Amino acid sequence: MAELSVVIICFNEEAILDRCLSAVQWADEIVVLDSFSEDRTLEIARRYTRQVFQSEWQGYSKQRTLALSHASHPWILSLDADEVVSPELAREIRTVLARDSDLAGYWVPRMTYYLGRFLRHCWYPDFKLRLFRKERGRWSGHEIHEEILLEGPAGRLQSPLLHYSFPSLHDHLETIQQYTSLGAESLARSGRSFSLARLLGSPFFMFLQQYIAKRGFLDGLPGLVASVFSAFHEFVKYAKLYELTKKDGAIPTG
């Protein structure tokens, strides 16, 4: 079976890192890149691996690239600290690594735990390219929307990566605040102009996509809340773009 390095970037993750790392002890190597955490993150990481490194935060793409450089095995499983490899996914990964395949990587379905239940419709399957050959993948992107650029074809796995991204609605709102600012700045840098149609239309279609098209209504009240918050995310992002375009000289350039 081909050898696998699990690569994780983190910062102040003492509440969730143990769950993430304990689910990948079967891997041949675990690499953790920490951004100088101020809690017990390093202590927890060192329980599972000696491959623990630190670096100042450089943005998602650069941070993941640096973490990848510390990995020594041909296959990479890239994780965030709030993600947990399910037992079914672990078995499936070991199965595909035992095959003689020409595939350069695999897309993994991600299932989010939200308001006390896993969302099996809204936000799902949320495929992420997380399993790939090291020599055939590289991270690309800006502050947000980083992605793996893969040289070669990719397959799809069926078992879920469990995502514990929002312990509370307060955490979700904080994430919306952060990512809408980054998203608006990214749109401004790319020359995207504000329009009322996007401000009103993007949230509307996002809600329809999550709640109706993806049948988020089958996820009960958590599905409704998740769909509304997804729409709210879009509204705030474009409202912030409007604010940026109205401030002379305030549009970021780098």
C-alpha positions in Angstrom: 0.0 0.0 0.0 1.3 3.5 -0.9 2.4 5.5 2.2 0.3 8.5 3.3 1.1 11.8 5.1 -1.8 13.6 6.8 -1.1 17.3 6.8 -2.9 19.7 9.1 -2.7 23.5 9.6 -4.0 24.9 12.9 -4.2 27.9 15.3 -5.6 27.7 18.8 -7.4 24.4 18.2 -7.2 22.8 21.7 -10.9 22.2 21.8 -11.0 20.1 18.6 -7.5 19.0 17.5 -7.5 15.8 19.6 -10.6 14.5 17.8 -9.1 15.2 14.4 -5.7 13.6 15.2 -7.1 10.6 16.9 -9.0 9.6 13.8 -5.9 9.5 11.6 -3.4 7.6 13.8 -3.5 4.8 11.2 -1.6 7.1 8.7 2.1 6.6 8.0 2.9 10.2 9.0 1.1 13.1 10.6 2.4 16.7 9.9 1.1 19.6 11.9 1.9 23.2 11.0 0.8 25.6 13.8 0.6 29.4 13.6 2.0 30.0 17.1 -1.0 29.0 19.1 -1.6 30.5 22.5 -3.4 27.5 24.0 -2.6 23.8 24.3 -2.6 23.1 20.6 1.1 22.2 20.5 0.9 20.0 23.5 -2.0 18.0 22.0 -0.3 17.8 18.5 2.9 16.4 20.1 0.9 13.5 21.6 0.3 12.2 18.1 3.4 13.2 16.1 6.9 14.5 16.2 6.4 16.3 13.0 5.1 19.5 14.5 6.2 22.8 13.0 5.4 26.5 13.5 5.2 29.4 11.2 3.6 32.9 11.2 0.3 32.9 9.4 0.8 33.7 5.6 -2.7 33.1 4.3 -4.4 29.8 3.6 -2.7 28.9 0.3 0.9 29.7 1.4 0.3 28.1 4.8 -0.9 24.9 3.2 2.0 24.9 0.8 4.5 25.2 3.6 2.8 22.4 5.6 2.9 20.2 2.4 6.7 20.8 2.1 7.2 19.0 5.4 5.4 15.8 4.3 7.7 12.9 3.3 5.3 10.4 1.7 3.9 10.2 -1.8 0.2 10.5 -0.9 -1.2 13.5 1.0 -4.5 13.8 3.0 -5.0 17.5 3.7 -7.2 18.3 6.7 -8.3 21.2 8.8 -8.4 20.8 12.6 -12.2 20.9 12.6 -12.4 17.9 10.2 -12.6 14.2 11.3 -12.0 11.2 9.1 -14.9 8.9 9.6 -14.1 5.1 10.1 -15.7 4.5 6.7 -13.6 7.1 5.0 -10.4 5.7 6.6 -11.2 2.2 5.2 -12.0 3.6 1.8 -8.7 5.6 1.7 -6.7 2.6 2.6 -8.5 0.6 -0.1 -7.7 3.1 -2.9 -4.1 3.5 -1.7 -3.7 -0.3 -2.1 -4.7 -0.1 -5.7 -2.3 0.4 -8.7 -4.1 3.4 -10.1 -3.2 6.3 -12.5 -5.4 8.7 -10.6 -3.7 11.8 -9.3 -6.1 12.4 -6.4 -9.6 12.0 -5.0 -12.5 14.3 -4.2 -13.9 13.6 -0.7 -17.5 14.4 0.3 -17.7 16.6 3.4 -20.7 16.4 5.8 -21.2 19.2 8.4 -22.4 18.8 11.9 -24.7 21.8 12.7 -27.1 22.5 15.5 -26.9 19.0 16.9 -27.2 16.9 13.7 -25.3 16.1 10.5 -26.6 17.9 7.5 -27.2 15.2 4.9 -28.8 17.5 2.3 -28.0 21.2 2.9 -24.3 21.8 2.3 -23.8 18.1 1.3 -21.8 16.5 -0.3 -19.5 19.6 -0.5 -16.8 17.7 -2.3 -13.2 18.8 -1.5 -10.0 17.6 -3.2 -8.1 16.5 -0.1 -6.4 13.2 -1.1 -3.7 13.6 -3.8 -0.3 12.6 -4.9 2.3 15.0 -3.6 4.2 15.4 -6.8 1.1 16.0 -8.8 -0.7 18.6 -6.6 0.0 22.1 -5.5 -2.0 24.7 -3.6 -3.1 27.8 -5.3 -5.2 30.8 -4.5 -5.3 34.0 -2.4 -6.5 34.7 1.1 -9.6 32.6 0.5 -10.8 30.1 -2.1 -7.5 28.2 -2.0 -7.5 25.0 -4.0 -5.4 22.1 -5.1 -4.2 22.3 -8.7 -3.9 18.7 -9.8 -1.9 17.3 -12.7 -4.0 14.4 -13.8 -7.4 12.9 -13.3 -9.2 12.6 -10.0 -11.7 10.1 -8.7 -14.4 10.5 -6.1 -14.7 8.8 -2.7 -18.1 7.9 -1.2 -17.5 8.0 2.6 -17.8 11.3 4.4 -15.2 13.6 5.9 -17.0 14.9 9.1 -16.9 18.7 9.5 -17.4 20.3 12.9 -17.0 23.8 11.7 -19.6 25.7 13.8 -20.0 24.7 17.5 -22.6 27.5 17.9 -24.5 30.1 15.9 -22.2 32.7 17.4 -19.2 30.9 15.8 -21.0 30.8 12.5 -21.7 34.5 12.6 -18.1 35.2 13.4 -17.0 33.2 10.4 -19.5 35.0 8.2 -18.0 38.3 9.5 -14.5 37.2 8.6 -15.1 35.5 5.3 -17.5 38.2 3.9 -14.8 40.8 4.5 -12.2 38.7 2.7 -14.7 37.8 -0.1 -15.6 41.5 -0.7 -12.0 42.5 -0.8 -11.2 39.7 -3.2 -14.1 40.9 -5.5 -12.9 44.5 -5.3 -9.3 43.5 -6.2 -10.6 41.5 -9.2 -12.5 44.6 -10.5 -16.0 43.2 -9.7 -18.4 46.1 -9.5 -21.3 46.3 -7.2 -24.8 45.8 -8.5 -28.2 45.8 -6.8 -29.1 42.7 -8.7 -26.3 40.7 -7.1 -27.0 42.1 -3.7 -30.6 40.9 -3.9 -30.3 38.0 -6.3 -27.3 36.1 -5.0 -28.8 35.5 -1.5 -32.2 34.5 -3.0 -30.7 31.9 -5.3 -28.3 30.7 -2.6 -31.3 30.0 -0.3 -33.2 28.2 -3.2 -30.1 26.1 -3.9 -29.6 25.0 -0.4 -33.1 24.6 0.9 -35.0 23.5 -2.2 -32.7 22.2 -4.8 -30.5 20.3 -2.3 -33.5 19.5 -0.2 -32.2 21.2 2.9 -35.8 21.1 4.3 -35.2 17.4 5.0 -32.5 18.4 7.5 -35.2 20.0 9.7 -34.8 23.3 11.5 -30.9 23.1 11.3 -31.3 22.8 7.5 -33.5 25.9 7.4 -31.1 27.9 9.6 -28.1 26.8 7.5 -29.8 27.8 4.3 -30.8 31.2 5.7 -27.3 31.8 7.0 -25.8 30.9 3.6 -28.1 33.5 2.0 -27.1 36.0 4.6 -23.4 35.3 3.9 -24.0 36.3 0.2 -26.0 39.5 1.2 -23.3 40.7 3.6 -20.5 40.0 1.1 -22.1 42.2 -1.5 -23.1 44.8 1.0 -19.4 45.0 2.0 -18.4 45.2 -1.6 -20.8 48.2 -1.9 -19.1 49.8 1.1 -15.7 49.3 -0.4 -16.5 50.8 -3.7 -18.0 53.9 -2.1 -14.8 54.7 -0.1 -12.3 56.5 -2.3 -9.0 54.8 -2.3 -10.2 52.1 0.1 -10.2 49.2 -2.4 -7.3 46.8 -1.4 -4.6 46.3 -3.9 -2.8 43.4 -2.4 
